[in-house]
Amino acid sequence: MKLEKSEILKALETITVAGEGKNMVESGAVKNIITFGDEVVVDLVLTTPALHIRKRAEVDVLKAIHEKVYEKAKITVNIKVEAPAQTEAPKNEIKGKPIPGITNIIAVASGKGGVGKSTVTSNLAVSLAKMGFKVGLLDADIYGPSAPIMFDVEKERPLSVTEGGKSKMKPIENYGVKILSIGFFTQPNQAVVWRGPMAAKALNQMIFDAAWGELDFMLIDLPPGTGDIHLSIMQSLPITGAVVVSTPQNVALADARKGVAMFQQESINVPVLGIIENMAYFTPEELPNNKYYIFGKEGAKHLAEDLDIPFLGEIPLVQSIREAGDVGRPAALQTATPIEKAFEGLTKNVVEEVVRRNDNLPATEAIKITTMAGCSAVKK
């Protein structure tokens, strides 16, 4: 069968380009069509570099041609991104979409799951609040939200409030921390089975359709790994800096190295504030002077030295930290304990690195693979 170019164009006219409001042909996205028998090559030019938009355009082209022209057509889709030219912003101007009233946004990441990233994030948030800062926590782990449990608010539901003439979600608050999580909108036994675009939309709603108010720090608990959610967050927000959590063993360190590399890519360029080592060692209660390095000794510290980034501190493997998270009362709330001191020291190091980062570096540049913004100066 010989495919006709006119039929291909007619099929492509049924596709709407995301964010354009016009069909693919009318918007000028279709630059060239080549047919040869039952083979067709479609060249597209998009103005949006987001991965999920490009993927959607490719899938839509394949579907339209197969359904409306020839179901056995052999199709090649070539996509080129030509983003609109942007004028250069002044050194300290935010070039993306900040959240009004929020001074600093810290992404807490890990290359590997199970290293205690959410535990560290919750205790970091509580420690910041104890120091007198106004703190918010966005649980961006769409597929495994844990903040509602760790803050003992899993049965709470955000209320609707009117702000600036618009209806917005009011974050749940406990221990001086404002919290939003997809876990507030799902049942305990309900799995979140969403593709990237739907997850990104849910995150955007929790970010921009929420009444966060004035915050000195917003902590974002990212899912493990380096993927679509991470890019969506960096596309949406001016990230002040990133913190990477790891345990000392080589398997976790290999993934932590990849997590650092993601933020340091030239096209992303988010400052890495440092690495935190969780489960650094175990000290039995009956042998308080002994340290057992179950997962290896100072692995994250050595990784920080190798990568020439700050080592922010270590957290021991202590049963009470796990128990505190399970009952919804972060261990940093304890007073006059070694655990409280460990998280307090860690938190001070994070704050110092945020201050140093903004004293010595310009605002983060907009990343090329998304439309991420820069960041404002830290409030001491």
Protein Blocks (a to p, Z undefined) as FASTA:
>chain_A
ZZdfklmmmmmmmpccehklpafklnomambdcdehjaccdddddfbfbfklmmmmmmmm
mmmmmmmmomkbccdddddddddddddddfklcfbdcdehiabdcddddfbghiommmmm
mmmmmmmmmnopacddddfblklcfklmmnopmmgccddddeehiacdddddeehiacdd
fklmccfklccdddfklmmmmmmmmmmmccebjafbdcddddehjdfklmmmmmmpccfb
dcddddfbfklmmmmmmmmmmmmpmklopacfbdcdehkbccdfklmmbccdfkoghklm
mmmmmnopacfbdcdddfklmmmmmnopafklpghifklmmmmmmmmmmmmmmmmmmmmp
ccddddfklccdcdddddZZ
